[in-house]
Amino acid sequence: MTTPQKLKTCLWFSNNAEEAVKYYLSIFKGSRILSELRSGDAGPGPKGSLVMAEFELHGQRLMVLNGAHQKFNETFSLVVTCETQEEVDELWSKLTADGGAESQCGWLKDRFGVSWQIVPSALIRLIQHPDPAKAGRVMQAMMQMKKIDIARIEEAAR
């Protein structure tokens, strides 16, 4: 039996929450829908349309809500820690496809306007290095990148 997660993130979409959930489930392997609430005869929205859903991405539970005229901005982001460059590249490619946009320092927006940080664990380890000169070089290298390149930040550390 799964214990309910007490604290969850809820994303409010402009009547395209179902499309967003399907999109995220297609990107993150092993993800799943946990529950859905659909409109009945009394609404809201057309009968059968998604009102709210809870789903899981890499063990993290999220909720979506269909609303109207809401826009996301960079004050909220989802962070994905990656172990390999291949994982960084795959997520970056999928999340920026079909209208997504690259930003700086490992940040991007997907086609729904949700901000993501695609962060290699090597970056976290290296910018927290006890040698401030090494950590500084890594930080400077990262500041020049959009998608984080692990080989380049490791080279900067050396």
C-alpha positions as CSV (number, residue, x, y, z in Angstrom):
1,M,0.0,0.0,0.0
2,T,1.3,3.4,-1.0
3,T,1.3,6.2,1.7
4,P,-0.2,9.4,0.3
5,Q,2.3,12.2,-0.1
6,K,1.4,15.0,2.2
7,L,2.9,17.8,0.2
8,K,2.3,18.0,-3.6
9,T,2.8,20.5,-6.3
10,C,-0.3,21.5,-8.3
11,L,0.1,22.9,-11.7
12,W,-2.8,25.0,-13.1
13,F,-3.2,24.7,-16.9
14,S,-5.3,26.7,-19.3
15,N,-7.7,23.8,-20.2
16,N,-4.9,21.6,-21.5
17,A,-4.0,19.7,-18.4
18,E,-4.8,16.3,-19.9
19,E,-2.5,17.0,-22.9
20,A,0.2,18.1,-20.5
21,V,-0.1,14.9,-18.3
22,K,0.2,12.7,-21.4
23,Y,3.2,14.7,-22.6
24,Y,5.0,14.3,-19.3
25,L,4.2,10.6,-19.0
26,S,5.7,10.1,-22.5
27,I,9.0,11.7,-21.4
28,F,9.6,10.2,-18.0
29,K,9.8,6.5,-18.0
30,G,8.0,4.6,-15.2
31,S,5.6,7.5,-14.7
32,R,1.9,6.9,-14.1
33,I,-1.5,8.5,-13.5
34,L,-2.7,7.9,-10.0
35,S,-6.1,9.4,-10.1
36,E,-8.4,11.5,-12.3
37,L,-11.5,13.6,-11.7
38,R,-13.6,14.3,-14.7
39,S,-16.6,16.6,-15.2
40,G,-20.0,15.1,-14.8
41,D,-23.4,16.4,-16.0
42,A,-23.1,19.4,-13.7
43,G,-19.6,20.4,-15.0
44,P,-17.4,22.2,-14.7
45,G,-16.5,21.9,-18.3
46,P,-17.8,19.5,-20.9
47,K,-18.9,16.1,-19.5
48,G,-16.0,13.7,-19.4
49,S,-13.3,16.4,-19.6
50,L,-10.5,16.3,-17.1
51,V,-10.9,18.6,-14.1
52,M,-8.0,17.4,-12.0
53,A,-5.4,14.6,-12.0
54,E,-2.7,13.3,-9.8
55,F,0.3,11.6,-11.5
56,E,3.8,10.5,-10.6
57,L,7.1,11.4,-12.4
58,H,10.1,9.5,-11.1
59,G,8.4,8.9,-7.8
60,Q,7.4,12.6,-7.3
61,R,3.6,13.2,-7.1
62,L,2.2,16.1,-9.0
63,M,-1.3,17.4,-9.5
64,V,-2.8,19.2,-12.5
65,L,-5.9,21.4,-12.5
66,N,-7.7,22.6,-15.6
67,G,-8.4,26.3,-15.2
68,A,-8.4,29.3,-17.5
69,H,-6.0,31.9,-18.5
70,Q,-3.1,31.0,-16.2
71,K,0.5,31.4,-17.2
72,F,3.6,29.9,-15.7
73,N,6.7,31.9,-15.1
74,E,10.3,31.3,-13.8
75,T,9.3,31.8,-10.2
76,F,8.3,28.2,-10.2
77,S,10.3,25.3,-11.8
78,L,10.6,21.6,-11.7
79,V,14.2,20.3,-11.1
80,V,15.5,17.1,-12.5
81,T,18.8,15.8,-11.3
82,C,20.6,13.8,-14.1
83,E,23.5,11.3,-13.7
84,T,24.7,11.3,-17.3
85,Q,25.0,13.6,-20.3
86,E,22.8,11.2,-22.2
87,E,20.0,11.8,-19.7
88,V,20.5,15.6,-19.8
89,D,20.5,15.5,-23.6
90,E,17.3,13.3,-23.8
91,L,15.3,15.4,-21.4
92,W,16.5,18.7,-22.8
93,S,15.5,17.6,-26.3
94,K,12.1,16.3,-25.4
95,L,11.1,19.2,-23.1
96,T,12.2,21.9,-25.6
97,A,10.5,20.1,-28.6
98,D,7.3,21.4,-30.1
99,G,7.4,24.9,-28.9
100,G,9.6,24.7,-25.8
101,A,12.4,27.2,-25.3
102,E,16.0,27.0,-24.0
103,S,17.2,29.4,-21.4
104,Q,20.4,29.8,-19.5
105,C,22.3,27.7,-16.9
106,G,20.3,24.5,-17.4
107,W,16.8,26.1,-17.5
108,L,14.2,25.6,-20.1
109,K,10.5,26.0,-20.7
110,D,8.4,23.3,-22.1
111,R,5.6,23.9,-24.7
112,F,3.1,24.6,-21.9
113,G,5.3,27.3,-20.4
114,V,6.4,25.2,-17.3
115,S,10.0,26.0,-16.3
116,W,12.4,23.1,-15.8
117,Q,16.0,22.9,-14.5
118,I,17.9,20.0,-16.0
119,V,20.8,19.6,-13.6
120,P,23.7,17.1,-13.8
121,S,24.6,15.8,-10.3
122,A,28.2,16.5,-11.4
123,L,27.4,20.2,-11.5
124,I,26.0,20.2,-8.0
125,R,29.1,18.4,-6.7
126,L,31.5,20.7,-8.5
127,I,30.0,24.0,-7.6
128,Q,30.0,22.9,-4.0
129,H,33.7,21.9,-4.2
130,P,35.7,22.9,-1.1
131,D,38.3,24.6,-3.4
132,P,36.7,28.0,-4.1
133,A,38.8,28.5,-7.3
134,K,37.7,25.2,-8.7
135,A,34.0,25.9,-7.8
136,G,34.3,29.4,-9.3
137,R,35.6,28.1,-12.6
138,V,32.8,25.6,-12.8
139,M,30.3,28.4,-12.0
140,Q,31.7,30.6,-14.7
141,A,31.6,27.8,-17.3
142,M,28.0,27.0,-16.4
143,M,27.0,30.7,-16.7
144,Q,28.1,30.5,-20.4
145,M,25.8,27.5,-21.2
146,K,22.2,26.9,-21.9
147,K,22.1,23.1,-21.7
148,I,24.7,21.9,-19.1
149,D,27.6,20.0,-20.7
150,I,29.2,17.7,-18.1
151,A,32.5,17.4,-20.0
152,R,32.9,21.2,-20.1
153,I,32.2,21.7,-16.4
154,E,34.6,18.9,-15.5
155,E,37.2,20.5,-17.7
156,A,36.6,23.8,-16.1
157,A,37.1,22.2,-12.7
158,R,40.5,20.8,-13.7
